[in-house]
Amino acid sequence: MSSYQSLHEGWTVSGADVSGLPATVPGCVHTDLLRAGRIEDPYLDENETKLAWIGRTDWEYETTFTATPGHRTDLVCAGLDTVAAIELNGSLVGETANMHRGYRFDVGSLLRDGTNELKVKFRSAYAYAEAQQQRLGNRPNAYPEPFNFIRKQACNFGWDWGPTLVTAGIWQPIGLETWSVARLAEVRPQVTVGRGTGRVELRVRLDRAADEPVTITAEVAGRRAQATVDGIEALLILTVDDPELWWPRGFGDQARYDLSVTLTSAGGATQDTWNRRIGFRSVRIDTTGGGYTVVVNDVPVFVRGINWIPDDVFADRVTRDRLAARFRQAADANVNYLRIWGGGRYESFDFYDLADEMGFLVGQDFLFACAAYPEEEPFRSEIEAEARENVVRLASHPSLVIWTGNNENLWGYEDWGWKSELNGRTWGSGFYYDLLPRIVGELDPSRPYWPGSPYSGSPGHYPNDPVFGTTHIWDVWNTDDYTKYAAYRPRFVSEFGFQAPPTFSTLRRSVSDDRLAPDSPGMAHHQKAIGGDQKLERGLANHLPAPRDFDDWHFLTQLNQARAVAFGIEHFRSLRPLCQGTIMWQLNDCWPVTSWAAIDGDGRKKPLWFAMRDAYADRLLTFQPRTESPLTAGGPRTGLEPGAVVPPDGAPALVAANDSRTPWVVSTTVTRRDLTGKVLAEAELTTTVAPGRNATLTLPAELSTPGDPATEFLATDTGTTWFWSLDKDIPWPAADYTATAERDGTTTRVTVRANSLLRSLTLFPDRLDPAAEPDRAAVTVLPGASVTFTVHSGQALDATALTTRPVLRCVNDLV
């Protein structure tokens, strides 16, 4: 049987003035240098700028190991970052130039009996990319870095949320595999289900060291198939009657079955094994009428999604436990879909195994983002090899529901001035429209392929047309107010978002400015978006009172982010069935930074997370205006349930969106009140909403027509509110409340009883203990009502500090 010898011990790294430094494998040179105290933490203050030399340096990793030659022995490199030459005992084994694929080399003839010396020499990624750029001619991209001329994680070269830290190293496992007769080179299960029967078409490809017949045996759910082969390929088919189906979160259980493959020689000796857990489910994208609907097991799924970026710049830090924590945060926020963005990585086995287990749907971008990519060699061959490897590697995972060709490159070519700059040079279209769909169609025809995000369903359509396919909405952040989301009637929104700084404790850990200010040196360095602070200021000026100090600015920018994204999500959900999904940008950060993330670089929840959780609830009540718009597909009423009564343009309606699997009997009291809490009008509204449907409830005139828009608002008895005027234009009463804190073990309950209307009451206990976390944020409390925040913390928290500014905040504070 084959055996594997890990080669993860005894490594050193050398380069520049560094010699023989102990190195961790898997890992990278940055973390090796940091561990040894040779560099300062690149995530703190402005340290990143001092470390640009690392990416422009050649690095050499070296180790020794003991081996006994015999049979066939391969050096298996699961991932090298990125341009490397491998030497064994002074002889060149091979060269690599792609971080996104693995390599295997037959080294049996080079091994010595006893001590062997292995070196992996990494050339500077910059040197390689810039040489390719000069050879092939420049191609436009979003940032002044050559990331599109090397098959390496693009965001290593910096992004509008990420640092420029160009890594090198052995980032995936490396080892020796010794085998004889034959090995399982590729196992590719195509899993389908239909008419009560699950079907596994299992395609196996062998590597051989001998010509003798071998037997392949596959088993799943008590079914067995076997083939004896003389060649290198085999097809085995297994069928399972009435299998339990794998369902997305909220739709059913995540049933999985163990699938095993065993390779035996003619004498019955086991030569190799392969094991995965598979799920029986069907998936397709319904594009009827120009739409985009994810359909699983013949059930349409409204996508409540997030965009996922690498959770750390340094991949070896992203453990299974860390992924599980992030996935739990996504699940707790009612997310059902993870889109893996094309400037990062093909995610790990642990990522997909957790997604399978927890019922997340996953969309995986091929790794192209925000740039024109050359199609000449060596890139075409590398990209084909990378795509083939990863399509096969991920084929067993039921969570993976679609491959997408790229992020924003079709849009960029059409709309960002690329055509004139390219002047006929290749830019990637041959990958997105030909090579990649052919590979997916050949290797994994059970899954759909979509050429890009955004994409309007046809090369003849403008790629970011909201009327068709998938849409990215970025004018809101870049130029317009977030209320412009209401002007859109999209079919599916795969990116949209709004910025805010990280939590206060994350800021204080990562930025040591004596006086924190939006433009203080550390804060400014951790704002990577061009004009980002000015856009934050514009957003505040449009909606909220002017901040008086940094504490105000921090609270208000986080609140504005939460409101902006929730406004978009609720609007898009209210348009079903016209709109069938939203994927907000973004769930996570890769370091501490001001960004669009709901969870900051230290893993802490921003107020946005709580707003997203509420906006993505299975059952949502939301006030929605219905206004005319040039961005409408079919008029302002498109997307309402058939037969719904439509309110006058501009008047709010109450929309009930039911993503649960049971009917929802809605019965709510809606009141119109003044700022003292006095009820000016009220009505009981009732309806029943079928699973996967919306209902629109028209408000009677006494509710929908305010006497004074600046001092009146609507509220349901479940906490949904609607204000006719912007916060900055409302004469808020001074905050008047009583607050108490009671501790019970590791839990503290903070109860606030409102004597006046309290707008967007929020608790920030991480200011007292970085580990402290509340259970809610931005709660509007009516006079006479109370709210209790449950805070989990590992230490006792000061009751007085918990119940006063800047820990306990509301908009009224700025009166």
MARDODREN-36811 format. One record per residue (C-alpha): x, y, z. Coordinates in steps of 0.02 Angstrom, whole numbers, plus 32768, in hexadecimal, padded with zeros to 4 digits. Layout:
N
XYZ;...
REM end
This chain:
815
800080008000;803A80B17FE1;808B810D8072;80A181C48095;8132821980EE;810F82CC8124;819F83448109;816883CF817F;81F983CC81FB;82A584178201;828F84A28182;82F58542817E;82DE85DA8110;8361865180CC;835D86F08066;839F87A38069;83FA87B28111;839C871E815A;83F786788161;83C085D281A6;8327861581FF;82B5858B8244;821D857B81D4;8170853281EB;812684C78161;809D84DF812A;80B78599813E;8106863180ED;819E869E8101;813E872E8154;810486C181E4;81B0867381F4;8201871F8200;817B875A827A;818D86BF82E8;824986DD82F3;82358795831F;828887CD827D;81F6883A8249;816C889882A3;80B9885D8295;8080889881E8;7FCD88AB8227;7FFA893182A6;800689EC8284;80668A0F81E3;80DC897A81F0;809D8935814A;80F989BE80EA;81A189888134;818F88D880F0;818188F28034;823288AD8021;81F687FE8050;819187EB7FB0;822488277F48;829F87AC7F94;82CB86FC7F5D;82B9867C7FE9;830085CE8001;82B08549806E;831D84B4809E;830B84148103;835783688115;82FC82C4812A;831F820B8131;82DA819580AE;82F180E5806C;82E280DB7FAF;826E80587F6B;81D880487EF9;819580E77EA9;81AB81847F14;815D822C7EEC;817E82D57F3A;80CE831A7F52;80C083D77F63;800B84057F87;802E84BF7F7A;80C7852A7F5C;80BD85E87F63;80E686077ED7;817C86087E60;81ED857C7E9C;827A85087E6A;828484657ECC;832C840F7EE5;834B83657F33;83FD83387F5E;843D83BF7EEA;83D6838B7E52;834783F17E0A;82A283957E26;822E84127DD4;81F084C47DCC;814885117DF9;80EF85B57DD8;803F859F7E1D;800685AF7ED2;7F5A856A7EA8;7F8A84B87E79;7FF284277EB7;808883D17E68;80CA831F7E6D;817A82EA7E3B;81C6823B7E2C;826382477E97;828A818F7EB0;832C819A7E4C;8369822F7EB1;834A81EA7F60;83DC81AF7FC9;83D581248049;83E6818C80E7;83EF824A80F0;83A882B28062;83AB836D8046;831283C67FFF;8310847C7FC9;828084E67F89;82C085887F3C;823D86107F29;8256869A7EAC;820A87447ED5;815487487E9C;816E87FB7E66;820487CF7DFA;81A487467DA1;810387AA7D8A;815B88467D4E;81C187E17CD1;812187947C8B;80D0883F7C86;816188857C21;816287EE7BAC;80A687EB7B88;807A88A27B97;801C88F67C23;7F6888CB7C4B;7EF5893F7CAF;7EC689137D61;7E7889647DF9;7F1B89847E56;7FCD89B37E20;801089057E43;803988767DC8;7FC787F47E1A;7F7A87C57D73;802287897D31;803B86FE7DB0;7FCE866E7DEC;7FD186A57EA0;7F4F86E37F1C;7F26878E7ED2;7EFF87E57F76;7FB187C37FB4;7FDA885A7F4A;7F6388CA7FAD;7EAA88F17F97;7E3389777FD1;7E2289148073;7EC788B68077;7F8088D68095;800A88C08015;8067882B805D;80AD87C37FCF;80CF8719801B;814086877FEE;814E85DB8039;811485278041;806085528069;801484A4805A;804F83F68093;80EB83AB8044;812582F88050;815D82577FFF;80E181D57FBF;812781297F9F;80C080AD7F3B;80CA80167ECA;805E7FC77E43;7FE0805A7E38;7F9580EC7E95;7EF1814D7E8D;7F2781E77E2D;7E7882307E1E;7DCF82007E64;7D4082677E21;7C9082457E60;7BFD82907E03;7B6C82867E7D;7ABA82A07E3F;7A0C82757E7A;796882667E1E;78C382087E2C;78F281C47ED6;7998817A7E9F;7A4481B97ECD;7ACC81997E4E;7B8981A17E60;7BEC819C7DBF;7C9C81807DFD;7D2981A07D83;7DD381637DB8;7E7C81847D69;7F1781237D9C;7FD1813F7D9E;802C809C7D7E;80D480537DA8;80A97FA47D67;803D7F5C7CDD;7FDF7EDA7D44;7F207EE27D53;7EDC7F3E7DEA;7E2F7F437E38;7DD17FE07E6B;7D467FCC7EEB;7CCC80577F18;7C4C80547FA4;7BC480CC7FDD;7B2680B28046;7B3B7FF58043;7B4D7FF17F85;7BEA7FAE7F33;7C357FB87E86;7CD67F6A7E48;7D407F6E7DAC;7DE07F157D7C;7E487F7C7D04;7EE67F687C9E;7EEF801F7C6C;7EEB80C27CCB;7E3380F47CCA;7D9280A97D0D;7CDC80DA7D23;7C7880907DB3;7BC080B77DCD;7B6580A37E72;7AAC80C37E8D;7A5480DD7F33;799780CD7F41;793C81587F9E;79D681A97FE9;79C2822D806D;79E182D38016;7A6183588043;7A0783FD805D;7A4384B08074;7A318501811D;797C851E814B;793884A280CB;795E83FC811E;79EA838F815F;7A9883808117;7A9982C380F8;7B43828280C3;7B8181D68093;7C30818C809F;7C7781667FF3;7D1280F87FF1;7D8280BF7F63;7E0380367F78;7E8980037EFB;7ECD7F527F08;7F507EF27EA7;7F357E497E53;7F6B7DF27EF2;7EEA7E4F7F5A;7F647EC87FAF;7F1F7F767FCD;7F807FF67F68;7F2180977F8C;7E8080DA7FD9;7E1481757FC7;7D8581AC8039;7D0B823C8036;7C5E82678078;7BE382907FEE;7B3282D27FEA;7AA682AC7F71;7A58834C7F30;7A3383A07E8A;7A5D84537E5F;7A3A84C77DCE;7A2C857F7DA8;798385B47D65;799D86447CEB;78EA864D7CAE;78BF86FD7C76;7970873B7C93;796E87117D4C;79E886B17DB8;799F86377E36;79FF85B07E91;799585117E91;79C684807F03;796683DC7EFC;78E884367E8D;78C584B77F16;78F0856F7EF3;796285B77F7A;796486717FA0;7A1E868F7FBB;7A4A86E8805D;7B0386F1803C;7BAA873B806A;7C4987548007;7CDF86F98050;7D9387338043;7E2B86D8808B;7E1786E08148;7ECD870D8160;7F55874880EB;7FBF86B8812B;7F66861780FD;7FB785A88182;7F5B860B8207;7EB085DA81C3;7E91853A8225;7DF684CD8221;7DC5851182CC;7DD285C3828C;7D68859981F4;7CE885438263;7CDB85E082D0;7CC2864D8237;7C4185D581EF;7BE385D68293;7BDF8694828B;7B99868981DA;7B178608820D;7AE2866F82A3;7AC88701822C;7A4C869681C7;7AC286888132;7AA785F680BB;7B25861A8031;7BE1863D802A;7C2C86877F8D;7CE9866C7F85;7D2D87077F30;7DA386F67E9C;7E3687597EE0;7E5986DD7F6B;7E6F86207F70;7E1785817F3E;7DE185587FEE;7E1D84C48053;7DD484198075;7DAA84548125;7D4984E880DE;7CE0847A806C;7CCB83EF80EA;7C86846C8168;7C1484B680E2;7BD4840780BA;7BB783E38171;7B6084888198;7AF8849580FA;7B44852F80AB;7B3685417FEF;7BDD85757FA5;7C0485D07F04;7CBC85C47ED4;7D0986467E61;7D9886117DF3;7E2A867D7E29;7E2087177DBD;7DF287C17E05;7DE688767DCD;7E67886A7D42;7E8B883A7C8E;7EEA87957C8C;7F5E875E7BFF;7F2B86BE7BA6;7FD786977B5F;804C86127BA1;808085E77C23;7FDC86237C6E;7F6485C17C01;7FB1851A7C2E;7FC185477CE5;7F0D85817CEF;7ECF84E37C9A;7F3284767D13;7EF784DD7DA9;7E4184D77D73;7E44841C7D51;7E9483F57DF8;7E1B845E7E5D;7D7D842A7E02;7DAA83757E25;7DE283997ED8;7D3C83EA7F06;7CC7837A7EA2;7C9383117F38;7C4E83A37F9E;7B9083BA7F9A;7BA2846C7FDB;7BF784A67F39;7B6984DC7EC6;7BBB85477E40;7C6085767DF0;7C71862D7DBA;7CF286637D3A;7D3387027D8A;7D10879A7DF7;7CE4883B7D99;7D54881D7D01;7CC588197C84;7C8388BA7CD1;7D3189067CD0;7D4C88E07C19;7CA7892F7BEA;7CA289C37C5E;7D4C89F27CA6;7DA98A2E7C0B;7E06898C7BEF;7DDF89787B36;7E478A0C7AFD;7ED489E47B75;7EDC892E7B3E;7EDC895C7A86;7EB388AA7A51;7F1E884D7AD1;7ED387B67B29;7E7987D87BCC;7E2D87337C08;7D8F871F7BA1;7DD1867C7B5A;7DDA86377C0A;7D2D86717C41;7CCB86467BA5;7D2B85AE7B65;7DB185577BCE;7D5F855A7C79;7CAF85287C43;7CFA849A7BDD;7D5B845A7C73;7CC384637CE5;7C5784117C60;7CD583857C49;7D0583647CFF;7C6B83977D62;7BD083A87CF3;7B5E83977D8A;7B86844A7DBD;7B5B84EA7D60;7BDD85677D23;7BC486237D18;7C44868B7CB7;7C5987177D36;7C18877E7DC4;7BC387EB7D90;7B7F879D7CF1;7ADA87B97C99;7AC2870D7C4F;7AFF87317B9F;7B9F877B7B54;7B2E87EF7AF3;7AE988437B8F;7B4188C87BF4;7B8E885C7C7E;7B5088C27D12;7A9E88E07CDB;7A2E88C87D75;79A0888F7D04;79FC87EC7CDD;7A64876C7D3A;7AD987A47DC5;7AFF88577DF5;7B8188B57E5A;7B4489597EA5;7BD489CD7ED2;7B968A797EA2;7B438A7F7F4E;7BEA8A767FA8;7C508AD67F29;7BE08B687EFB;7B2E8B5C7F3B;7AC98B4D7FDA;7A958AA08015;79DF8ACB7FFB;7A048AB57F41;79F889F87F5F;793C8A157F5B;794A8A517EA6;798B89A87E6D;792089157E37;79A988927E1E;799587D97DFC;7A2587A47E6D;7AA588117EC7;7B4D87BA7EDE;7BAC884F7F26;7B7988EC7F84;7BB489388026;7BE689CA8092;7C8089EE80FC;7CA28A0981B5;7D3789FB822A;7D55895C8290;7D2089498345;7D7389BB83C2;7DDA89348416;7E1C88FB836B;7E4B89AF8344;7EA489C383EA;7F05892283D1;7F3D894C8321;7F528A098326;7FBB8A6083AA;7F988B158379;7F9C8B808418;7EFC8BD383E1;7E898B6E8374;7E3C8BD082E6;7DFC8B9D823B;7E998BE981F0;7F198BBE8275;7FAD8B60822B;7F7E8AAF825E;7EC68AC78236;7EF08B10818C;7F638A7D8165;7EDA8A02818F;7E648A548113;7E928A0A806A;7E008A478000;7E238ADD7F92;7DC18B6E7FDC;7D7B8AF8805F;7D748B7480ED;7D228BF6807F;7C9D8B76804E;7C818B4E8105;7C6D8C07812A;7BF38C1A8099;7B8B8B8A80DC;7B858BD78189;7B5A8C858148;7AC98C3D80E4;7A778BEA817A;7ABA8C0D8228;7AE78C9C829B;7B9A8CD7828D;7C138C7B8300;7C658CE48388;7CFA8C7283A9;7D478BCC8377;7CD18B6883E6;7C3D8BB6838B;7C8F8B9782E2;7CB18AE2830A;7C008AC28347;7BAB8B1D82B8;7C128AD3822B;7BF18A24826E;7B388A4C8280;7B2F8A9481D0;7B8189F98188;7B03898A81E1;7A7089F181A4;7AAF89FD80F2;7AC6894280D9;7A2589168134;79C8899580C7;7A0B893F802B;79E9888D8066;793888B4809D;7911890D7FFB;795488807F8F;78F887FD7FF6;785888607FE3;7863884D7F25;785387907F1F;7830873A7EA8;788187BB7E35;791F87B97EA0;7959870F7EDC;79F387337F42;7A6C87AA7F94;7B23878D7FBD;7B62881C8029;7C1788548022;7C6388118093;7C5E879B8129;7D12879E8163;7DB887FB8162;7E6887B9814C;7EB7883881C5;7E7C88CB8231;7E3C895081B9;7DAF89C88192;7D4889648117;7CA1892180DE;7CAD88898151;7C2C885681D3;7CB187F98237;7D548856824E;7E068816823C;7E0B87DD82F2;7D6B877A82DB;7CF987F58337;7C49882082FF;7C2788D182C7;7B76891982D6;7B6288E88220;7B6388308252;7ACA884882C0;7A7188AD8239;7A97882681BA;7A58879F8230;79B287FA8242;79A388248189;79C8876F815B;794B872781D7;78E086998196;7848870781B0;785D87C0818D;77E6885281A3;782588EE814D;77DC8997811F;77FF89BA8068;77D88A4F7FFA;77A68A327F46;77F08AB77ED5;78058ACF7E1A;78B68AB27DDA;79158AA87D35;796C8A0E7D7C;78C989AF7D87;78AB89117D24;77F5891D7CF1;77C089B07D5E;77C089D47E18;7742894D7E41;77A788BE7DF6;77D5883C7E76;773B884B7EE3;76D087B37EFD;764B879C7E75;75AD87F77EA8;7603885F7F2E;75B9890A7F50;7640898A7F28;764E8A267F94;76618AD27F45;77128AFB7F0E;777B8B2D7FA5;77018AED8028;77438A5D8092;76F889B08088;771A89238102;776B888F80A9;777087E480F9;77F6877080B1;77E986BA80E3;7885865180C8;784E85CD8144;78098526810C;775E853F815D;76D285BD8140;76E2865D81A5;764586A581F2;766E875E8203;760D87C18282;765B886582B7;7622890A82FE;766B899F82A2;76698A4882F8;76928AF882C1;76E18B578351;77348BFA837C;77DE8C0983CE;77928C02847C;77508B558450;769B8B8F8449;76308B2383D5;75E38B8F834D;75958B0182E9;75988A4482E8;755B89AF8286;756388F3828F;75A888A381F0;759987EA81CC;75C58775813F;760986C78121;76AB86B580BF;76D38610806A;778285C6807A;77FC86188003;778686A77FDC;776A875E8006;76CD87BE8031;76B38879802C;763E88CA80AA;76008976807D;75F589F0810D;75538A518126;755D8B0A8103;755F8B3A81BB;76038ADC81CC;76578B028126;763B8BBE8129;76998C1981B5;76608CBD81FD;77158CF4821A;77988C8781C4;78248CCD8232;77D68C9582D5;77738BF982AA;779D8B458285;77508A99826D;776D8A0282DC;7730894F82E0;771988F08382;77AB8882834B;782889128346;78298944828E;78308A018279;78228A8181EE;78578B3781FB;781F8BB18176;78B08C278198;796B8C0E81A4;79B78C038251;7A168CA68238;79728D008218;79108CB982AB;79078D1E834F;79348C8A83BD;790D8C9A8475;79A38C8E84E8;79C78BDB8518;79698BB585B9;79768B0585FF;79A58A9B8693;7A218A0E867D;7A55897F86EE;7AD488F486DB;7AC68849872D;7B4E87C58722;7B2F870A8720;7BD086A88709;7C1C86D98661;7B7C8732862D;7B4A87E58652;7A9C8824862D;7A8B88DE860D;79D789198616;79AB89C585D5;78FF8A0E85FA;78D68AA08588;78848B3C85CB;78998B8D8521;78A38B468472;79528AFB845E;798D8AEE83AB;7A048A60837C;7A3B8A35842C;7ADE89D38421;7B52898684A1;7C0F897B8484;7C50890D8513;7CF288E684B7;7D2C899284F1;7D358944859F;7D6A88938571;7DA3886584C1;7D4F87BB84D6;7CA688038507;7C1A87F38487;7B64882F848C;7AD187D38441;7A85886583E0;7AA78914839F;7A4E89B18360;79A9899483BB;79288A2083B3;78CD8A22845C;78248A768473;77FF8ADF850D;77C98A6F859C;781489D4854D;78B3897C857D;793989138529;79B6889A8574;7A61887E8528;7AB387D98554;7B7087E9855A;7BE58755855E;7C8E877B85AA;7D15871B8602;7D2A879E868A;7CC1880C86FA;7C8E88AE86A2;7C79895286FA;7BBD89738708;7BCE8A308702;7C3E8A2B8669;7BC889B18612;7B358A298623;7B868ACD85F0;7BD68B1D8558;7C3F8AEA84F6;7C0F8A34851B;7B538A518511;7B248ABF847E;7A8D8AFF841F;7A6F8B86839C;7A1D8BF38421;7AC98C098470;7AF28C8683E9;7A638CFA8419;
REM end
